Amino acid sequence: MGRNRDDNNNEKHAGLLRLAQALSFLVVFVAGVVIGLTTTSHINRTSYTLSQSNQQQVVVVNNNNNNKEDEDECVFDFETFLHPNTLNHSMSDNQLLWRASLKPHNKNNNPFTTIPKIAFMFLTRGPLPMLPLWERFFQGHSHLFNIYIHSPPSFSLNLSTSSPFHNRNIPSQDVSWGTVTLADAERRLLANALLDFSNERFVLLSESCIPVYNFPTVYRYLTDSAHSFVESYDDPSRYGRGRYSRSMLPDIQLKHWRKGSQWFELNRALAVYIVSDTHYYSLFRKYCKPACYPDEHYIPTFLNMFHGSHNSNRTVTWVDWSMGGPHPATYGRVNITMSFMQAIRNNGTLCRYNSEMTSICFLFARKFDHTALEPLLNLSSQVMNY
């Protein structure tokens, strides 16, 4: 009996000891939590106080340095977004085309005052033999145009900083005549020009093109036009319908197929539609191969299918195909006379402009080689009025 009593006492003592240990652990844990919360609260109050102090110091510094400078910097950044001051960028074609397809939907509440500009896009094989003539044409009108040049990547123009063509080369790729790379280059030019929101009209030109009217006439003609100028017609011959591929069905049918001059002029809305298109252009890339030429069929067909009412179905670039063959006639020194240039400006035909008929149908002409430059410069003030 005595041994049982001792055992019970030992068990009670051990139980009390375990209870005391548990209570001690609980007290330490609660104390730790309280101390932690108190410390955190103190740190937060200190951080908040320091943050307020730093913000006040920043405000003081900004006030001392002039807040207007910061505001101007923000405006400058957005101004650069609207009107890029350099053509250099590292975007791929896919990135560029996506970026160029962005457009504002709130057209009735434009907070920016911009003067509409014409984007003159030169698709060249290298040198610009008509450069002095174009520089004369552009002189005094720098606020109304932008220039974009697509040349071979290995070629560079060494021009004076006073030239409107200085530093106007876009990031380019090699181009081969008769292949889809020509149409790629056209879309690349359009996309780069669309990055500037002030560009409202887009003209594709070659190094052999010349202006046959002065800049004010060209500017008014294009900016006042309700239509774009893309030649688009149904050619039943093997050079037209004969280039159509049934592999484009069902998206592009033979009745949609059109042909036209590569040298186009577009308004901004149609330019955005073209750079935004991936589906129909992929069909041309896949199925329009020599002797089908995408640069003669893609834009004429695409506009005919979806935006025909916005197109005049004619080009504003005069070209002489009377000699036959795959290339138009080329004119040099011996061909340049006053009567020849007058005949291009007013060739006796009429064309529709908006709702009226006009004798001014061609604003530009091609092809002219380097020997034509000197006589053209001699005649420009008398005949072309620039």
Secondary structure, 3 states (H helix, E strand, C coil): CHHHHHHHHHHHHHHHHHHHHHHHHHHHHHHHHHHHHHHHHHHHHHHHHHHHHHHHHHHHHHHHHCHHHHHHHHHHHHHHHHCCCCCCCCCCHHHHHHHHCCCCCCHHHCCCCCCCEEEEEEECCCCCCCHHHHHHHHCCCHHHEEEEEECCCCCCCCCCCCCCCCCCECCCCCCCCCCHHHHHHHHHHHHHHHCCCCEEEEEEEECCCEECCCHHHHHHHHHCCCCEECCCECCCCCCCHHHCCHHHCCCCCHHHCCECCCCCEEEHHHHHHHHHCCHHHHHHHHHCCCCCCHHHHHHHHHHHHHCHHHECCCCCEECCCCCCCCCCCCECHHHCCHHHHHHHHCCCCCEEECCEEECCCCCEECCECHHHHHHHHHHHHHHHCC
